[in-house]
Amino acid sequence: MRDQRLPTSPGFWRSPLRGPWFTSVLGLVLLVGITVLFVTGLVSYAAYNPDLSPVNDKTPGKGVLGFYLFSWPTNPVWLYRLTQGVHVTLGITLIPVLLAKLWSVVPKLFALPPARSLAHALERISLLLLVGGALFEFTTGVLNVQLDYVFPGSFYPLHFYGAWVFFAAFVVHAALRVPAAVRNVRRRASAVPEDALGADLVSPRPDPPSVSRRGALWLVGGGSLLLFATSAGRSFDGPLRRTALLAPHGWADPGDGPNGFQINKTAEYAGIRAVETGEEAWRLAVTGPAGTVRLSRGELLRLPQYSAALPIACVEGWSTSEQWWRGVRLRDLAALVGHDDPADVLVESLQRHGAFRRAALSAGQVADGRSLLALSVNGEPLSLDHGYPARVIVPAAPGVLNTKWVARLTFGAL
């Protein structure tokens, strides 16, 4: 007889809510949700075109884990806005479900003996990796969304490799447990008592219930709905954005006028000084096979100008609606320095602080006629916070690749 005061004893866990039906319902929700999170996460990473190494690729040595990578398209223009918005918003929404699921199975983490068979040992190992991986991925994801960069290293490789460990454990655990989870849900629907199923999650001496299991599920669902309602608005403009109370780019007022839409990093944060962006000081260096040309903002304005309606979407999950950008096509600048056919381009910024002071765009992105070195937005010159004197804007690209305060373009560098 085990000491009932120890967590290794089934009698230690006395909640009447724990049971295979409650756990199985939460598990099936997570089965769908985490699969969508993993797929949209891979899609998000592919959007960086990490094959443009070493500039965009923040995961050196990824090896076979990069098998899925492909050249990111420029159509539809809202593609990254959709995939990353789903990834971040769904991840936040699933937090109550994940915490409830972990709470429901915590007795299994202390169960003895540690392994009763090979299948049981695999399940226990996958469970440990699953719990650790889930906590790591959701914690780092939320910290990144909140712009709290307190990681022991770069967010990108940590989240990338952590996702593979987590999802591998998730697949093993799902293969072992999903059939039983489906049976548990069906049996509950058939009114078969849970304790008749030999469920090891049911307490042998439960406390009196204060809420039903269905009521507990409604509480979890309500928590998820509340998080959704206070975070999803970051993907919209206007009054809906103000509902994103938990988002750093939610309730804040971006101001009025043509430049009155959301920004991620201010010029002050990036270390941009107004003196170096003035007409007398700033020159854009454009380099290619024909050499290097240096263009002032006035000279750029005298080149053929084109307009495109494009949104901005960032890895943190926030986005703006389409703004009207106007400037010089990237493919025209490539032709100016000897590239008759569009080539990839290395973009360098005046920015001093933060990630992606250098970013690369693929030849396909340069070729798109809507890919611009933008000089104005919504009919007015760019503000300093929006990248004055010039910024890159590309359809469907992550926000960090739409480099602000551009100082140099090097075509065919990668």
N, C-alpha and C positions, 0 to 999 in steps of 0.2 A: 504494500500500500504506500503510494507516494505521498509525501508531505503536501497537503492541500495549500500550503502557503507558498509553494514554489511554482514558478510559471511553467515548469515541465510537467506539472500535474494537470489533467483535464479539468479537475474541480476548481482550479485557480481562476479559470475564465468563466464568469457567471452571467454574462449578458444573455438574455433570452432571444436577442435578435440574431445572433450568429447561427448559421445553418447553411446547408448546401443550396437551398433555393435562393436565399438572399445573395450569397456569394456568386452563384451562377448567373443571376440576372446582371449584376455589376460586371462580371467577367465578359459576358457576351456583348455588352455595350462597349467595353474597352477593346474587345476583339476588333470591332468595326472601326472605332475611333482611332486607335493606335495604328492600325493599318493605313488609314487615310493620312495620319500624321507622318508616318514613315515615307510614304510615297510623295507627299507634297514637300517633305524635307529634302528628298533626293532631287526633286524637280527644282527646288529653290537653289540647291547647290549647283546644279547644272546651269542655272541661269547666269552664274558668274563666268561661264566658259573657262573653267579651271585648266583646260588643256593649253590655255595661253600662259604657259609657265615661263618664269616663276612669279609673274606679277600678280595674277588673280588667284593662283592656287595657294591656299593657306594650309594644305595638308600634304606636306612632302612625304614621299614614301608610301602613299596610299595603295600602290600596287593594284591587285585585282579588284579592290573596292571601288576603283574608278571605271569599272567596266560599262557602266550605264551612261557615261558622259557623251554628250552630243552637242553640236553647234546650236546655240540657243536661237530660236526664231524671233522675228520682229513683228509677227502677226499672230493673233490680234494684239493691238497695242495695250490692252488691259490684261494680258495673260499673267504677268508676274503679280500684278495687283490682286488678281483673283487667287492664284495658288498660294502666295505668301499670306494673304489675308485669311484664307481658310486655315492654313497651317497654324498661325499664331492664335487666332480667335478660338479655334477648336481646342488647341492645347490648353488655353486658359479655362475654357468651359469644362474640360474633362477633369480638372483638378479635384473637385469634390467627389467625383466618381472614383478616381484613383485612390484618394485618401480613405474613402469608405471601403473600397476593395481591400486595401492593405490592412485596415483595422479588422475586417472580417476574417482574415486568414492568419492573423498574428499568432494564434496558438500553434499553428503548424511550424513556425520558426523555432519553437522550443520543444517540439515533440521528440520523444525518445522511443526506440533507438534512432540514431540519425539516419540509418538506411536499413530497410528490411529486405530489399532486393535491388537488382541492378536498375530496374525501371524506377523504383522509389528513390534510389540514389540520384539518378538523372533528374528526377522531378525536384528533389531538394536543392541540387546544385543550380538548376534553372531558376528555382524560386529565389534563391539568394541573389543571383545575378539580375533577375527580373526586378526585385525590390530595390537593390542598389542602383541599377541602371535607370529605373523609372524615377527615383528620387533625384538622381544626378541630372538627367535630361530635363525634367520639368523645372528643377531649381535653376539650372543654368539658362534655360529658355526664358523663364520669368525675369531673371536678373538682366538678361540682355534686352528684353522688351522695356524694362524700367530704366535702361541706360546705366545700370550699376555694374560697371566692369571690374568686379572684384575677383575674377578668376585667377587661378595660378598659371597663367599663360593666356594665349589667344583663345577667344570664344570659338572660332571657326573649327580648328582641329579638335578641341575638347568636345564640342557638341557633335561633330562628325563621327569621330571614333566611338564616342559614348553611345551614339545612336546605333551603330552596328553591333556593339556588345549587347545593348538592351534588346534590340530587335531579334538577334539570334536566340537569346534566352526566351524571348516572348514566343517565337515560333516553336521552340522545343516544348515550352510549357503548354502552348495552345494545342499542339498535336497530342499531348498526353491528357489534357483536361477538357477540351471542348466537347468530345462525345459525352462525357459524364455530365458536363454542364447542361447540355441540351436535354439529356434524360431527366436531370433534376427539375428543370423548368416544366417539362411535360408531365412528370409525375405529380408535381404540385398542382398543375391544372387538373389532374385526375383525382385530386383530393387524397393522395396517398400520404399518410403521416410521415414527417421527415425522420423521426427517430426509428421508423421501420426500415429506413434505407441504410442503417448502420453508419450514419453520418458522424465523422470524427470532429466536426465543428460544433455539434450540438452539445451544450453544457450538460453534464450529468446532474447538476444541482443549480439550475438557473434561478436568478433573482426574479421577483415579480415583474412582469412587463409594465413599462410606462408608456410604450407606443408599440404599435404593431409593426411587423416587417414591411408591410405595404406603406405604412405611414413613414417609416424610416426612408424608404425609397423615394417617397414624395419630398421628404426633406432634402435628400441628396439632389434630386432633380431641381428643386427650388433654388438650391445653392448654385447649381450649374447655370440655371436661367438667369440668376442675378449677375453672375460673372459675365455671361454673354451680353446682357443688357448694358453693363457698365464698361464694356471693352470694344464691342463690335462697331461702335460709332466712329472709331478712329479711321475707318475705311471710307468715310463719307465726308462731304463738306456741308456747311450750313448748320442748322440747329442740331442735326443728329450727332455731329462731332462733339457737341457739348455734353452728350450723354456718356461719353467715354471717360468716366470719372477716375478710373484706375490707370489711365494711360497718360504718360508724360506729354504726349502730343494730342491729348484729347480736349480737355476743357480750356486750355490756354488759347487766348485770342490772338490769331496771327495778324490782326490789323485789317485795315480797309484798303481799297484801291487796287490797281492792277497787280501789285506785288503782295497783296493781302491773302496769301495762302501759306499753308504749313511749310516750315523749314525744319531741318533736323539739327544742323550745327550752325551757329552764328559765325559771322566773320571774326568776332572777338575771340570765340572759342578756338577757331582754327588758326589764330595768330596772324590774321590778315591786317595789314596796316593800310589805311586809306592812301597814304603817300605813294605806295608802290603800285596802286591800281589807277593812278591818275593818268591823264592823256599824255603828259610829257614823259612819264617814267615807264609805263607799261608797253611792252611789245610782245606779240605772239611769235614764237619761233616755230616754223613749220619745216620739217626735215624729210627728205626722201632721196631717191637716186639722183635727182638733178641738183641736189645741194640743199641749202637752208635759206629760207626767206624770212624776213622779220616784218611783221605787219602791225601797224598801230590800229587802234579801234576805228579811227576815221577811215583808214584804208580798207579795213574789213567791211565797213558800211558801204563802201563804194563798189564792192563785189556784188554779183547777183544775189539777191535776197529771196529766201523761201520761207514759207510758214507751215507749221504743223500743229495739230491739236493733240497733245500727249499728256498723260498723267505722270505723276511721280509716285513710286511705291518703294518702301524701304523694308529691309530685312526685319525690323522690329514690328512689322505688321501694319503700320499706318500707311495711308495713301491719300492722294488728292484727286479730285476730278480732273478732267482734261483742261489744260491751260493752252492758250494760243502762243506758241513760241515763234520767233522770227530770227533768222540769221543766215549764215553761209552753210551750204551742205558740206558734210565731211568729205564726200566723194569729190567735190570740186576742189577742196584744199589738197586732197591726194593728187589730183591731176596737176595742180599747180607746181608740185615738186617732182613730177616725172612718173607718176603711177597712172597709166592709161586705164588699167583695170584696178578697181578698189582693192586695197590691201588692209591687213590688220594695222592697228594703230596703238601706240603707247601714248597715253595722255598723262601729263605731269602738271601738278597744281602748285600755286604759290603757298598752299596750305602747309603749316608747320606742325600742327598737332592733330592727333587722331589717325585712324587707319585709312588706307587707300588714298594716300597722297599721290600715288601712281596707280593707274588702272589701264587695262587693255581691252580693246573692242575687236571683235572678229571682222574679217573682210565682209561677211554677209551683213553685219550691222552697219559698216561704213557704206556699203553699196545702197542701202535703203535711202530713198530720197527724202525721208522724214528725219533722218539722223542729221542733226544740226550742231554747229557751233553757234549757240543762241546768243544774241546780243540784246534782245528785248523780249518782253512777255506781256501779253494782253495789251499791246499797243504802246507800252512804255519801256524805257531802258530798264535793264535789270537793276534791282537794288543790290547793295553790297552784300547783304545776307543771302541773296539768291544767286550770287556768283559774279557780280560785276567785276571786271568789264566783259567777261565772256565765260560761258559754261557749255558743257556738252549736254545734249538731250537726245536720247535714243529710244525708239519705241520698244516697250515690253522689257526694258533692262532694269535691274535693281538700282535703287537710288544711288548707291555708292559708286556705281559706274557712270552716273551722270555727273561727271566731275565739275566742280565749281572753281572759279578763279584760275582758269586754265593759263598756263605759262608756256607750254611746249606740246607740240604734236609731232610724233616721229612715226611715219608710215613705213610699214614693212620691217619693223624692228624685231618681230618675234617669229 
